Amino acid sequence: MKETSKAQRRRCAEDSEGKFDWGEIFKGNGLDVGSGDDPLPNATPFNLPDGGGDDLTDFFPGAHFDYIHGSQVLEHAIDPVAMLRSWIECLKPGGYIVVTVPDWKLYEKETWPSRFNSAHQSTWSLDVKASSAPIHCKLPEWLKQFFPRCRPLLCRLVTTNYDFSLGADVDQTFDSAKGVECFIEFVLQPIPPMPPYDSRKSLSV
């Protein structure tokens, strides 16, 4: 499937075309959560333990990273809210979170349990309010719980090379050589806390 490799090829093109500044996002000390056999270049690969790993601060206490990347990871979490919050805790001020999750309609084909990956614990969509999964995340609303601490820089459906005419029994992403993407991609940036108020600075001279 090689979802990270496919995404990085597209992101490089978007960066060179001036569509999105991925070069700024993937700068410095990065962590690739759930990297598997397709790690993000120049980032520290980290594979979650079986049956655990929702809280990244168990492994990396403190603010370590300039960016954290998770390709097709949040849908495997027992508690995706807790997982994403822990990623935020592990970021340095001004860092970035880059996430992709499978789209409920295009990848899951609105079928639960997932016909292509039985380990999925949740479903994700930009516009569908609910699914038959125990956890469903309609991203525009779901992300609001991280505001105002974080600001969204990107949240969109990616359909690179996707063939809308094919039937529901086909996993178009399986053959990485075809370069098919059908997931939701979002980028968050935590907002650094305001410095303590100093009343002396407000006095006129």
C-alpha positions in Angstrom: 0.0 0.0 0.0 2.9 2.4 0.8 0.5 5.2 1.8 3.3 7.5 3.1 5.4 7.1 0.0 2.4 7.9 -2.2 1.5 10.9 -0.1 5.1 12.2 -0.1 5.3 12.1 -3.9 2.2 14.2 -4.1 3.3 16.5 -1.3 6.6 17.2 -3.0 4.7 18.1 -6.2 2.4 20.4 -4.2 5.3 22.1 -2.5 7.2 22.7 -5.8 4.0 24.1 -7.4 3.5 26.5 -4.5 0.2 24.9 -3.4 1.2 24.1 0.2 4.5 24.6 2.1 5.3 21.0 3.0 8.9 21.9 3.2 8.2 24.1 6.2 6.0 21.4 7.8 8.6 18.6 7.5 11.5 20.5 9.0 13.6 19.6 12.0 13.2 16.7 14.3 10.2 14.6 13.3 8.5 11.4 14.4 6.6 9.0 12.2 4.1 7.1 14.3 3.1 3.7 13.0 5.8 3.9 10.3 5.8 0.1 9.5 7.7 -0.8 6.3 7.0 2.7 4.8 8.7 5.2 7.0 8.7 8.9 6.4 12.1 10.1 5.2 14.2 12.0 7.7 11.9 11.3 10.6 12.3 8.9 13.5 10.3 5.7 12.8 8.1 4.5 15.7 5.8 1.5 15.6 3.1 1.3 18.2 3.0 -1.8 20.4 0.2 -4.3 19.8 -2.8 -3.5 22.0 -1.4 -0.2 23.2 0.3 3.0 22.4 -2.6 5.4 22.3 -0.7 7.7 24.7 2.6 8.8 23.0 3.7 10.5 26.2 4.3 7.1 27.7 7.2 6.8 25.3 8.3 10.4 24.7 7.5 12.5 27.8 8.0 16.2 27.1 8.1 18.3 24.0 10.5 16.6 21.7 9.5 17.0 18.1 9.1 19.7 15.5 6.5 17.6 13.6 4.6 14.3 14.1 3.3 12.3 11.2 0.7 9.6 11.4 -0.4 7.8 8.2 -3.4 5.6 8.7 -2.9 5.4 12.5 -5.7 7.2 14.3 -8.4 4.8 13.0 -6.6 2.0 14.9 -6.7 3.8 18.3 -9.1 2.7 21.0 -9.3 6.4 21.9 -8.3 8.6 19.0 -8.9 11.8 21.0 -6.4 10.7 23.6 -4.0 9.6 21.0 -4.0 13.0 19.1 -3.8 14.9 22.4 -0.7 13.0 23.4 0.9 13.8 20.0 0.2 17.5 20.7 1.9 17.2 24.1 5.0 15.8 22.4 5.4 18.7 20.0 7.8 21.7 20.5 6.2 25.1 20.3 5.3 25.9 16.7 5.4 22.3 15.6 3.0 20.4 13.3 0.8 17.4 13.3 0.3 15.7 9.9 -2.4 13.0 9.8 -4.1 10.8 7.2 -7.2 8.6 7.9 -9.3 6.4 5.6 -12.4 8.0 4.2 -15.6 6.3 5.3 -17.2 6.5 1.8 -14.3 6.0 -0.6 -12.2 3.5 1.3 -14.5 1.8 3.8 -17.3 1.9 1.3 -19.7 2.6 4.2 -19.3 -1.0 5.4 -18.5 -1.9 9.0 -16.5 -3.8 10.1 -14.0 -2.6 7.5 -13.8 -5.1 4.7 -10.2 -4.2 4.0 -8.7 -3.9 7.5 -10.4 -5.6 10.4 -8.1 -3.8 12.9 -9.9 -0.4 12.3 -11.6 0.9 15.5 -13.3 4.0 14.0 -14.6 5.6 10.8 -13.8 9.1 9.4 -15.5 11.5 7.1 -15.7 15.1 6.2 -19.4 15.2 5.7 -21.1 12.0 7.0 -22.5 12.5 10.5 -22.5 8.9 11.7 -21.7 5.3 10.8 -22.2 1.9 12.2 -18.8 1.9 13.9 -18.5 2.4 17.6 -16.6 5.6 17.0 -17.3 7.9 14.0 -15.4 11.1 13.5 -16.9 13.8 11.3 -13.7 15.7 11.1 -14.8 19.4 10.8 -16.7 19.0 14.1 -14.3 16.4 15.7 -11.3 18.7 15.4 -13.1 21.6 17.2 -12.4 19.9 20.5 -8.7 20.8 19.9 -9.5 24.5 19.4 -8.4 27.1 20.3 -5.3 25.3 21.4 -4.6 24.2 17.8 -5.4 25.8 14.5 -6.1 23.7 11.4 -3.9 24.5 8.4 -5.3 21.8 6.1 -8.3 19.4 6.1 -9.3 17.8 2.9 -10.2 14.6 1.0 -7.4 13.3 -1.2 -8.4 11.2 -4.3 -5.2 10.9 -6.3 -5.7 8.4 -9.2 -9.0 7.2 -7.6 -11.4 5.5 -10.0 -15.0 6.3 -8.9 -16.4 3.8 -11.4 -15.0 0.7 -9.7 -17.1 -1.5 -7.4 -17.2 -1.5 -3.6 -15.2 -4.8 -3.4 -12.0 -3.3 -4.7 -9.3 -1.8 -2.5 -7.8 0.6 -5.0 -5.0 1.5 -2.6 -3.6 -2.0 -2.3 -1.3 -1.9 -5.3 1.1 0.9 -4.4 2.4 1.1 -8.0 -1.0 2.6 -9.1 -0.5 5.5 -6.7 -4.1 5.6 -5.6 -5.0 7.7 -2.5 -8.4 7.9 -1.0 -8.1 9.3 2.5 -8.6 12.5 4.5 -5.5 14.5 5.2 -5.2 17.2 7.9 -2.5 19.4 9.4 -2.7 21.0 12.8 -0.5 23.5 14.5 -0.7 24.0 18.3 -0.8 27.6 19.2 1.9 28.5 21.8 0.6 29.9 25.0 0.6 33.6 25.5 3.4 34.9 27.7 2.4 36.1 31.2 0.9 39.6 31.2 3.3 42.3 32.3 1.4 45.4 33.3 4.6 47.5 33.2 4.8 47.1 29.4 1.4 48.8 29.0 2.5 52.0 30.8 3.1 54.9 28.5 6.3 56.8 28.9 
